[in-house]
Amino acid sequence: MLNAGDAAPDFSVIDHTGKTHTLADYRGKTVVLWFYPKADTPGCTAEGCSFRDYKAEFEKKNAAILGISFDPPEANKAFAEKFGFNFPLLSDTGRRMGLAYGACDDTQAASARRAGIIIGPDGKVKAYHAKVDARAFPAEALQQV
């Protein structure tokens, strides 16, 4: 588990469009990572739609939103298109991000735990939530960035 003040683990993972994202890409911005168990399921949809609806507010605070699941890019692409998500959905099919950020315990995990991590512009963990409420976390995260 990560704690506030820890250096956020680096990552290199593709999103639902095939673009590679690394933590270094976001240096100077606050990053909200939201791990979700499965694309196009009720809780994940509610959480994603709230992040979508709050995106302009996050941008005003110089914050980027990154959704992460173990789903393949094709599933995340369909999910993003169905609900008009305006932020990247990362496909951590190898579970490396999940392990580094405490969203799973091993590479055999079927799905990610619903966790939320806020990383400051300096690359350090600002807030770590091992378990979040899908409907409440987007508003909570907005207050913490």
Secondary structure, DSSP 8 states (H G I E B T S, - for coil): ---TTSB----EEEBTTS-EEEGGGGTTSEEEEEE-SSTTSHHHHHHHHHHHHHHHHHHHTTEEEEEEESS-HHHHHHHHHHHT--S-EEE-TT-HHHHHTTS-SSTT-SS----EEEE-TTSBEEEEESS--TTTHHHHHHHH-
